Amino acid sequence: MKRLTLILAILFSAGCMLTISAAQKKNKEKVATSSEKALVVYFSATGNTARLAKQLAEKHNADIYRIIPATKYSKADLDWRNSKSRSSLEMTNDRARPSMKGNVKHMEKYNTIYLGYPIWWGIAPRIINTFIDANPGLKGKTIIPFATAGSSTIDKSVEDLRATYPNLTIKDGIKITH
């Protein structure tokens, strides 16, 4: 059983990297050049986005920063079928800004920001808005969203981020199916 789990994990990682590579080849303008300094910023509630963020950071020799909610999401918080769950309440309120711990130091040294998140209700979790709101230094940087999702596309989340933050340069996103 452990061997099967290991094989599946390796296949999943390889598939994710192939998907990321294919998406980047298709959209070469999205990838940071070697003279630019990149930062991979991500929020991951269950670990899927974290794995991909680490692979992306390694591939692009980028620094990495994890968005950590001030209060960790429990399994009950993430129950999208419960309209009273924490995530449901946040996602139905476009003004919700869940608190986060810490922030990026020295944002000015980065040209490209890879911004990763799971797709919740078709868009980025509200903690991504918290992060963007807390970082006015994102203006003038190239932001490349990447997202994990089972069946949703990344397109609606990118459109939502562009509409909410029209002064930021947000490129088309990269979606990884998990």
C-alpha positions as CSV (number, residue, x, y, z in Angstrom):
1,M,0.0,0.0,0.0
2,K,2.8,2.4,0.9
3,R,4.5,1.6,-2.4
4,L,1.3,2.3,-4.4
5,T,0.9,5.6,-2.5
6,L,4.5,6.6,-3.3
7,I,4.0,5.7,-7.0
8,L,0.8,7.7,-7.2
9,A,2.5,10.7,-5.5
10,I,5.3,10.6,-8.0
11,L,2.9,10.3,-10.9
12,F,0.9,13.2,-9.6
13,S,4.0,15.4,-9.2
14,A,5.2,14.5,-12.6
15,G,1.8,15.2,-14.2
16,C,1.6,18.6,-12.4
17,M,5.1,19.6,-13.6
18,L,4.2,18.6,-17.2
19,T,1.0,20.6,-16.9
20,I,2.9,23.7,-15.6
21,S,5.6,23.3,-18.2
22,A,3.1,23.0,-21.0
23,A,1.1,26.0,-19.8
24,Q,4.3,28.1,-19.6
25,K,5.5,27.1,-23.0
26,K,2.2,28.1,-24.4
27,N,2.4,31.5,-22.6
28,K,6.1,32.4,-22.6
29,E,5.4,36.0,-21.7
30,K,4.2,34.8,-18.3
31,V,7.5,33.3,-17.2
32,A,10.0,35.4,-15.3
33,T,13.3,35.9,-17.2
34,S,16.6,34.9,-15.5
35,S,17.3,38.6,-14.8
36,E,14.1,39.0,-12.8
37,K,13.6,37.9,-9.3
38,A,10.5,35.9,-8.8
39,L,8.4,35.1,-5.7
40,V,5.9,32.3,-5.4
41,V,3.2,33.3,-2.9
42,Y,0.5,30.7,-2.1
43,F,-2.3,29.8,0.1
44,S,-3.1,26.1,0.6
45,A,-5.8,24.8,2.9
46,T,-5.2,21.0,2.2
47,G,-1.7,20.8,0.8
48,N,-2.4,20.5,-2.9
49,T,-1.4,24.1,-3.7
50,A,1.6,23.9,-1.4
51,R,3.1,21.0,-3.3
52,L,2.8,22.8,-6.6
53,A,4.1,26.1,-5.2
54,K,7.2,24.4,-4.0
55,Q,7.8,22.8,-7.4
56,L,7.2,26.1,-9.2
57,A,9.6,27.9,-6.9
58,E,12.3,25.3,-7.5
59,K,11.8,25.4,-11.2
60,H,12.1,29.2,-11.4
61,N,14.7,29.5,-8.6
62,A,12.2,31.8,-6.9
63,D,11.7,32.6,-3.3
64,I,8.6,31.3,-1.7
65,Y,6.0,32.7,0.8
66,R,3.1,30.9,2.3
67,I,0.0,32.9,3.2
68,I,-1.0,31.6,6.6
69,P,-4.5,32.3,8.0
70,A,-4.6,33.8,11.5
71,T,-7.0,31.0,12.3
72,K,-6.3,27.7,10.6
73,Y,-9.2,26.3,8.5
74,S,-10.6,23.1,10.0
75,K,-12.3,20.4,8.0
76,A,-15.7,21.8,9.1
77,D,-14.6,25.3,8.0
78,L,-14.0,23.9,4.5
79,D,-17.3,22.1,4.1
80,W,-18.7,23.8,1.0
81,R,-22.0,22.0,1.4
82,N,-22.7,23.7,4.7
83,S,-23.9,27.2,4.0
84,K,-22.9,28.2,7.6
85,S,-19.3,27.0,7.3
86,R,-16.5,29.5,7.6
87,S,-15.5,29.2,3.9
88,S,-19.1,29.4,2.7
89,L,-19.7,32.6,4.7
90,E,-16.4,34.1,3.5
91,M,-17.0,33.3,-0.1
92,T,-20.6,34.6,-0.2
93,N,-19.3,38.0,1.1
94,D,-17.1,39.8,-1.4
95,R,-15.9,42.1,1.3
96,A,-14.7,39.3,3.6
97,R,-11.0,39.6,4.3
98,P,-9.9,36.8,6.6
99,S,-6.9,37.7,8.8
100,M,-3.5,36.3,8.0
101,K,-0.2,36.0,9.9
102,G,2.8,38.0,8.8
103,N,3.6,39.4,5.4
104,V,6.3,39.4,2.7
105,K,9.4,41.4,3.6
106,H,11.1,43.4,0.8
107,M,8.4,43.0,-1.9
108,E,10.4,45.7,-3.8
109,K,13.0,43.1,-4.8
110,Y,10.6,41.0,-6.9
111,N,9.5,41.6,-10.5
112,T,7.3,38.6,-10.9
113,I,4.8,37.2,-8.4
114,Y,3.4,33.7,-8.9
115,L,0.2,33.8,-6.9
116,G,-1.2,30.3,-6.0
117,Y,-4.5,29.3,-4.5
118,P,-7.2,26.6,-4.6
119,I,-10.4,27.5,-6.5
120,W,-13.2,28.1,-4.1
121,W,-16.7,28.8,-5.5
122,G,-15.1,29.5,-8.9
123,I,-12.7,32.2,-7.6
124,A,-9.7,32.7,-5.3
125,P,-10.3,32.3,-1.6
126,R,-10.9,35.7,0.2
127,I,-7.6,35.4,2.0
128,I,-5.9,36.1,-1.4
129,N,-7.7,39.5,-1.3
130,T,-6.4,40.0,2.2
131,F,-2.9,39.4,0.9
132,I,-3.3,41.7,-2.1
133,D,-4.8,44.4,0.0
134,A,-1.9,44.2,2.5
135,N,0.7,44.6,-0.2
136,P,0.4,47.9,-2.1
137,G,3.9,47.1,-3.5
138,L,2.3,44.6,-5.9
139,K,1.5,47.5,-8.3
140,G,3.9,47.5,-11.2
141,K,4.8,43.8,-10.8
142,T,3.8,41.0,-13.1
143,I,1.3,38.7,-11.2
144,I,0.8,35.2,-12.6
145,P,-2.0,33.3,-10.9
146,F,-1.8,29.5,-10.6
147,A,-4.6,27.5,-9.0
148,T,-5.5,23.9,-8.1
149,A,-9.0,22.7,-8.7
150,G,-10.9,19.5,-9.4
151,S,-13.2,20.7,-12.1
152,S,-13.3,24.6,-12.1
153,T,-11.3,26.6,-14.5
154,I,-9.0,29.4,-13.4
155,D,-10.5,31.9,-15.8
156,K,-13.3,33.2,-13.5
157,S,-10.9,33.7,-10.6
158,V,-8.5,35.7,-12.8
159,E,-11.3,37.8,-14.2
160,D,-12.5,38.4,-10.6
161,L,-9.0,39.4,-9.4
162,R,-8.6,41.8,-12.4
163,A,-12.0,43.4,-11.8
164,T,-11.2,43.8,-8.1
165,Y,-7.7,45.1,-8.7
166,P,-7.7,46.9,-12.0
167,N,-4.4,48.7,-11.3
168,L,-2.4,45.5,-11.0
169,T,-0.9,43.6,-13.9
170,I,-2.5,40.2,-13.6
171,K,-1.6,37.8,-16.4
172,D,-3.7,34.7,-17.5
173,G,-3.5,32.0,-15.0
174,I,-2.2,28.4,-14.9
175,K,-4.6,25.8,-13.6
176,I,-3.6,22.4,-12.3
177,T,-6.2,19.7,-11.9
178,H,-5.7,17.6,-8.8
